[in-house]
Amino acid sequence: MKLYYVPKTRSNRPRWLLEELGVPYELIRLDATKGDTHTAAHLARHPLGHVPVLETNDGLLFESAAIVLQLADLHGKLIPAVGTHERGLVYQWLFFAMTELEPQCTIFFREKVVAKTPGSEAALKAKEKIGEAVRVLDAQLANREWLVPSGFSAADIVVGSVAWWANRMGAVENAPNVVAYVERIAKRPAYQRAVAD
C-alpha cells in the first residue's frame, strides 16, 4: 500500500489513520513546490494533481475523508459496525467537517495567511461560520473525550485535523471543549508521528 503525500496537507489524515492502525505502508513524498503533483504520473493518479492518493492492489483512491473511511473499513478498526447508530455518527461528523468546517477554514486561511487581509469581509464572514460550526462541536464534546460514544474513531481523524487547523489559525474562540479536544489529539503518538515532518 502506498500513500502519495505532501506534508502539512490533507494527506496527513490518512497517514495519521495508518499510524493509528499500525499497518505497513509506503509513504511517497511529493514536493508540490517542485511540480511533483503535476507530473504526468501523478495526474494519472489524481486528475487535479492533489494529494492524498492511496494506491493498493485494488487500484487508486483519492479524497482524504474517503481514504480514511476505506482504510478503517479494510482493517475493521476505528469505525463502528455497519448499520449501527454509531456508524451513522461517524458519517455525520466526518461530513460535518468536510461541509461545515473545512470550506470556511480554507477561506479564512486564504484571506488571513495568504492574502494577509484578516479583516476583510470574506475573512470575517468565514470566521463567523467557523464559530458556528465550532460551537456545535463544543457542545458535542462537553461530556466526552471523542465524538462518538464508543471512543476515538475515524471521525476524530477528520474532524480533529480540521479543528486543529482552525485553532492554529486563531479561528476557535469561546470553545474550551474544542481546545481541549485539539490538545488531546496533539498528544496521540500516532498523530505526532504523522505530522513530524
BAPA-598533 format. One line per 5 residues: number of its first residue (from 0); their letters; for each residue z, y, x of C-alpha. Coordinates in steps of 0.02 Angstrom, whole numbers, plus 50000, padded with zeros to 5 digits. Layout:
N
NUM) a) Z,Y,X  ...
//
This chain:
197
0) mklyy) 50000,50000,50000  49951,50171,50067  50010,50342,50013  49900,50489,50058  50020,50629,50087
5) vpktr) 50042,50812,50135  50222,50867,50171  50307,50987,50051  50189,50950,49907  50196,50844,49750
10) snrpr) 50162,50695,49862  50347,50698,49907  50382,50623,49734  50302,50453,49759  50362,50450,49939
15) wllee) 50540,50480,49878  50523,50341,49749  50455,50222,49880  50605,50261,49988  50722,50231,49840
20) lgvpy) 50636,50065,49806  50644,50012,49988  50470,49935,49982  50349,49938,50130  50210,50066,50127
25) elirl) 50096,50156,50247  50106,50345,50247  49938,50427,50283  49974,50607,50331  49839,50733,50294
30) datkg) 49833,50910,50359  49764,51022,50222  49751,51169,50343  49627,51068,50446  49524,51018,50295
35) dthta) 49585,50838,50288  49599,50843,50099  49418,50897,50078  49332,50768,50185  49206,50655,50100
40) ahlar) 49328,50510,50124  49470,50598,50035  49360,50670,49899  49312,50491,49861  49498,50457,49835
45) hplgh) 49532,50616,49735  49383,50715,49670  49480,50880,49678  49543,50850,49854  49726,50843,49805
50) vpvle) 49873,50735,49853  49957,50618,49823  49843,50468,49809  49910,50291,49807  49797,50154,49870
55) tndgl) 49837,49973,49829  49737,49812,49823  49702,49854,49641  49624,50024,49678  49667,50209,49688
60) lfesa) 49786,50310,49582  49819,50496,49585  49937,50619,49499  50115,50613,49563  50201,50576,49397
65) aivlq) 50078,50435,49358  50108,50359,49530  50297,50370,49506  50287,50280,49339  50167,50148,49405
70) ladlh) 50274,50110,49557  50432,50098,49452  50342,49978,49335  50269,49873,49476  50438,49849,49557
75) gklip) 50542,49841,49398  50667,49968,49462  50722,50144,49415  50644,50130,49243  50720,50055,49085
80) avgth) 50635,49912,48994  50478,49944,48892  50517,49980,48710  50694,50042,48739  50752,50215,48691
85) erglv) 50798,50249,48872  50619,50211,48924  50565,50343,48799  50690,50464,48876  50613,50436,49048
90) yqwlf) 50442,50481,48975  50516,50631,48885  50597,50707,49039  50452,50667,49153  50329,50754,49036
95) famte) 50453,50895,49009  50449,50928,49197  50259,50923,49204  50226,51031,49050  50375,51147,49026
100) lepqc) 50444,51175,49201  50317,51145,49339  50174,51255,49272  50293,51404,49263  50360,51366,49437
105) tiffr) 50182,51367,49501  50150,51539,49426  50315,51605,49493  50278,51536,49666  50106,51617,49670
110) ekvva) 50175,51785,49617  50336,51787,49719  50289,51693,49877  50100,51703,49894  50061,51873,49817
115) ktpgs) 50234,51942,49861  50248,52026,49690  50410,51954,49619  50423,52100,49498  50252,52076,49422
120) eaalk) 50235,52045,49236  50171,51868,49270  50319,51829,49385  50448,51895,49263  50371,51801,49117
125) akeki) 50364,51640,49218  50545,51661,49271  50595,51686,49090  50504,51525,49041  50585,51433,49187
130) geavr) 50752,51495,49123  50718,51424,48950  50675,51253,49022  50821,51255,49142  50943,51291,49000
135) vldaq) 50882,51133,48913  50911,51033,49073  51080,51114,49099  51137,51059,48927  51073,50881,48957
140) lanre) 51167,50871,49121  51330,50941,49053  51417,50773,49044  51313,50660,49154  51251,50647,49332
145) wlvps) 51073,50593,49291  50953,50621,49148  50963,50453,49058  51124,50362,49014  51090,50209,49122
150) gfsaa) 51085,50315,49280  50964,50375,49412  50784,50342,49361  50602,50388,49389  50633,50538,49277
155) divvg) 50754,50609,49405  50622,50592,49541  50501,50706,49448  50622,50822,49359  50734,50832,49512
160) svaww) 50592,50881,49628  50536,51021,49512  50714,51080,49480  50746,51082,49668  50590,51190,49691
165) anrmg) 50640,51310,49552  50814,51327,49627  50744,51354,49802  50636,51497,49737  50785,51580,49656
170) avena) 50725,51546,49480  50879,51450,49423  51014,51564,49353  51168,51529,49249  51139,51341,49256
175) pnvva) 51283,51264,49354  51243,51087,49297  51065,51101,49361  51126,51172,49527  51248,51027,49544
180) yveri) 51108,50905,49498  50996,50976,49635  51140,50962,49758  51165,50778,49710  50981,50746,49736
185) akrpa) 50982,50828,49907  51120,50709,49963  51025,50550,49920  50973,50462,50081  50803,50415,50010
190) yqrav) 50769,50596,49963  50820,50653,50136  50700,50528,50216  50559,50581,50101  50574,50767,50142
195) ad) 50622,50750,50325  50456,50821,50383
//
